[in-house]
Amino acid sequence: MSQHSDDEDCFAGDLFGAEEEQVAPEVEATFEVYTRASAPVDSAHRDLTIKLVGSHPLWAHHLWNASKVFASLFDNTPGLVKDKHILELGAGGALPSLVAAFNGASKVVVTDYPDKELIENIEYNVKHNQAPNVIVDGYIWGTETDKLRSYLPTGKTTYDVLILSDLVFNHSQHHAMLKTCRELLTPGTGRVYVFYTHHRPHLAHRDLEFFEIAKRPVLENIDPEDKEQLGYGFKVDHFMTEKIGVMFEEDPGDEEVRATVHGWQLWLEAK
């Protein structure tokens, strides 16, 4: 994107890596108003003000197009989230989680990297927009999930819906994300919704590796470091696309590709 070179390592890479030096420090926070088109005009929660950190190595200073498509999907089909327990990973501004909460989710757990600035920013968005039944916490993908399970009601150990909004560009983190998703998704009825844009068209094949890895079978006695064989046993479905416009006009690559949000759903067969 405009803040990075064509080299993949200058994008999100290994989270706090070399790209941390690419973002200018001490930039003021910005605010973006998202208008929920399907909400009543007189609704107190029709216009959501999303605070974004001024700059951040994990790209939380943007309200990504994928999050807006997520929000629209949940507003147009509230049954996807109503009365369900929701977990968002890498939430940034947390727009999809807020809209899920306003559409009747039983509980929404919003997570991002446990960085004080990121977490306080999400807490601000939850409080300012008066979103109900929301918990905010820091979480590193692929690590132990006991604390996230503790937010579920007694007797429930997995989530009904997991939200991954514009995260698959983190190629080095595909296994970590999928490990968490497999551990925390309810088999059978649960869904992981993964929305993204190919912001770097020349690396689209790397983005799509996420789904190839997701659907590989789970093999016994595999070395967890053997990334070529490690799989997670998901069923995958590319169920929607929506053209919404490019995030960064000056970036290289096919504009049609960079303007399109893709939506996938992942699920595990019932045990």
C-alpha positions in Angstrom: 0.0 0.0 0.0 1.0 3.6 0.0 3.0 3.1 3.2 5.0 0.1 2.0 7.0 -1.2 -0.9 6.1 -4.1 -3.1 8.2 -6.3 -0.9 5.9 -8.5 1.1 8.0 -8.1 4.2 7.2 -4.4 4.3 3.5 -5.0 4.9 2.4 -6.8 8.0 4.9 -9.6 8.0 5.6 -11.0 11.5 3.4 -8.4 13.3 5.8 -6.1 15.1 8.7 -6.5 12.7 10.6 -4.3 10.3 7.4 -2.6 9.1 7.1 -0.9 12.5 9.7 1.6 11.2 7.6 2.3 8.1 4.8 4.1 9.9 5.3 7.7 11.0 5.1 8.2 14.8 3.0 10.7 16.7 0.1 11.0 14.2 -3.2 12.2 15.7 -6.1 9.7 15.9 -8.6 10.0 13.1 -12.4 9.4 13.2 -14.6 7.9 10.5 -18.4 7.9 10.6 -20.0 4.7 9.2 -23.7 5.0 8.3 -25.7 1.8 8.5 -27.8 2.0 5.4 -30.3 -0.6 6.6 -30.9 1.0 10.1 -33.9 3.3 10.6 -33.1 7.0 10.0 -34.1 7.8 13.5 -32.0 5.0 15.1 -29.6 6.1 17.8 -27.1 3.7 16.3 -27.5 4.5 12.6 -24.3 6.5 12.5 -21.3 4.8 14.2 -18.2 7.0 14.9 -15.1 4.8 14.6 -11.9 6.1 16.2 -8.7 4.9 14.5 -5.3 5.1 16.0 -3.2 7.8 14.3 -0.6 5.4 13.0 0.3 1.8 13.8 2.6 -0.9 12.5 -0.4 -3.3 12.5 -2.4 -1.1 10.1 -5.1 -0.3 12.7 -5.2 3.3 11.5 -7.5 2.4 8.6 -11.2 1.5 8.5 -10.8 -1.3 6.0 -13.3 -1.9 3.2 -13.8 -5.5 4.4 -15.1 -4.2 7.7 -17.7 -2.1 6.0 -18.9 -5.1 3.9 -19.0 -7.1 7.1 -21.1 -4.5 8.7 -23.5 -4.4 5.8 -23.8 -8.2 5.8 -24.7 -8.3 9.5 -27.3 -5.5 9.0 -28.9 -7.1 6.0 -28.9 -10.7 7.5 -29.0 -10.2 11.3 -29.7 -13.9 11.8 -26.0 -14.6 11.2 -25.3 -13.0 14.6 -28.5 -12.7 16.6 -28.4 -14.6 19.9 -24.9 -15.9 19.1 -21.5 -15.7 20.8 -19.1 -13.8 18.5 -15.3 -13.5 18.5 -13.4 -11.0 16.4 -9.6 -11.4 15.8 -7.4 -8.5 14.8 -10.3 -6.1 15.2 -8.7 -2.7 14.6 -11.6 -0.3 14.8 -14.0 -3.2 15.5 -16.8 -2.0 13.2 -18.1 -5.6 12.4 -18.2 -6.4 16.1 -20.2 -3.2 17.0 -22.8 -4.0 14.3 -23.0 -7.6 15.4 -23.8 -6.3 18.9 -26.5 -4.0 17.6 -28.0 -6.9 15.8 -28.7 -8.8 19.0 -25.6 -11.0 19.6 -25.6 -12.6 23.0 -22.0 -11.6 23.5 -19.2 -10.1 21.4 -15.6 -10.6 22.4 -13.4 -8.1 20.5 -9.7 -8.8 20.4 -6.5 -7.4 18.8 -2.8 -7.6 19.6 -2.3 -6.8 23.3 -0.9 -3.3 22.6 -2.2 -0.6 25.0 -3.0 1.8 22.2 -5.0 -0.7 20.2 -7.0 -2.0 23.1 -7.9 1.4 24.5 -8.9 2.5 21.0 -11.4 -0.4 20.8 -12.7 0.3 24.3 -13.3 3.9 23.2 -15.3 2.7 20.2 -17.4 0.3 22.2 -18.2 2.9 24.9 -18.7 5.9 22.6 -21.1 3.9 20.4 -22.8 2.3 23.4 -22.5 -1.2 22.0 -24.2 -3.8 24.3 -22.8 -7.1 25.5 -19.2 -6.5 24.3 -15.9 -7.5 26.0 -12.6 -6.2 24.8 -9.3 -8.0 25.3 -5.8 -8.4 23.9 -5.0 -11.7 22.2 -2.1 -13.0 20.2 -3.2 -15.4 17.4 -2.2 -19.1 17.9 -1.7 -18.8 21.7 -3.7 -20.5 24.4 -7.4 -19.8 24.4 -8.5 -20.4 28.0 -9.2 -16.8 28.7 -11.3 -16.3 25.6 -13.3 -19.4 26.6 -13.8 -17.9 30.0 -16.1 -15.3 28.5 -18.5 -17.9 27.3 -21.5 -19.0 29.5 -21.1 -22.1 31.7 -21.2 -25.3 29.6 -20.2 -23.5 26.4 -16.6 -23.9 25.2 -16.7 -22.6 21.6 -18.0 -19.6 19.7 -20.8 -19.5 17.1 -19.2 -16.9 14.8 -15.6 -15.8 14.3 -14.8 -12.6 12.4 -11.6 -12.2 10.5 -11.7 -8.8 8.7 -8.8 -8.1 6.2 -6.3 -10.3 7.9 -5.2 -12.8 5.3 -2.5 -10.4 4.0 -0.5 -11.5 7.1 0.9 -14.5 5.3 3.3 -15.4 8.1 0.3 -15.6 10.5 -2.0 -17.9 8.5 -1.3 -21.0 10.7 -1.6 -19.0 13.9 -5.0 -17.6 12.9 -6.3 -21.0 11.8 -5.1 -22.7 15.0 -7.2 -20.3 17.1 -10.2 -20.7 14.8 -10.1 -24.5 14.9 -9.9 -24.4 18.7 -12.7 -21.9 19.3 -15.3 -22.6 16.6 -18.4 -24.7 17.3 -18.3 -27.7 14.9 -21.3 -28.1 12.7 -23.2 -24.9 13.2 -20.3 -22.4 13.8 -18.9 -20.2 11.1 -15.7 -18.3 10.5 -16.3 -15.4 8.2 -13.2 -14.2 6.4 -13.5 -11.0 4.4 -10.5 -9.4 2.6 -9.3 -7.5 -0.5 -6.2 -8.4 -2.5 -4.5 -5.1 -1.8 -1.4 -6.3 -3.5 -2.6 -8.2 -6.6 0.8 -9.7 -7.3 0.5 -11.5 -4.0 -3.1 -12.6 -4.3 -1.9 -16.3 -4.6 -0.3 -15.9 -1.1 -3.5 -14.5 0.3 -5.4 -17.5 -1.0 -3.0 -19.9 0.6 -4.9 -19.2 3.8 -7.9 -21.2 2.5 -5.7 -24.0 1.0 -4.1 -24.5 4.5 -7.5 -24.2 6.2 -9.0 -27.1 4.2 -6.0 -29.5 4.4 -6.9 -32.5 6.5 -5.7 -32.8 10.1 -3.0 -35.4 10.2 -1.9 -37.3 13.3 1.6 -37.1 14.6 2.6 -34.2 12.4 5.4 -31.9 13.6 3.7 -28.5 14.2 6.7 -26.9 12.5 6.0 -28.9 9.3 4.0 -26.1 7.6 3.8 -28.0 4.3 1.6 -30.7 5.8 -0.1 -29.0 8.7 -3.8 -28.6 8.1 -7.0 -27.7 10.0 -9.8 -29.7 8.4 -12.1 -26.8 7.5 -14.7 -26.8 4.8 -14.4 -23.6 2.8 -16.8 -21.6 0.6 -16.2 -18.4 -1.3 -19.7 -17.1 -1.1 -19.6 -13.4 -2.0 -17.8 -10.5 -3.7 -18.5 -6.8 -3.5 -16.8 -4.0 -5.4 -16.4 -1.1 -3.0 -13.5 1.0 -4.3 -9.7 1.0 -3.8 -8.2 1.8 -0.4 -5.1 3.5 -1.8 -5.4 5.2 -5.2 -1.6 5.4 -5.7 -0.9 1.7 -5.2 0.1 -0.5 -8.2 -1.9 -3.3 -9.6 -5.2 -3.9 -11.2 -7.8 -1.5 -9.8 -10.7 -4.0 -10.2 -8.8 -6.5 -8.0 -7.9 -3.8 -5.4 -11.5 -2.6 -5.3 -13.1 -5.9 -4.6 -13.9 -7.4 -1.2 -14.2 -11.2 -1.1 -16.2 -13.1 1.5 -15.5 -16.7 2.6 -17.1 -18.9 5.2 -15.3 -21.7 7.0 -16.8 -24.4 9.1 -16.0 -27.7 10.8 -18.0 -30.9 10.4 -20.1 -31.8 13.4 -18.4 -34.4 15.6 
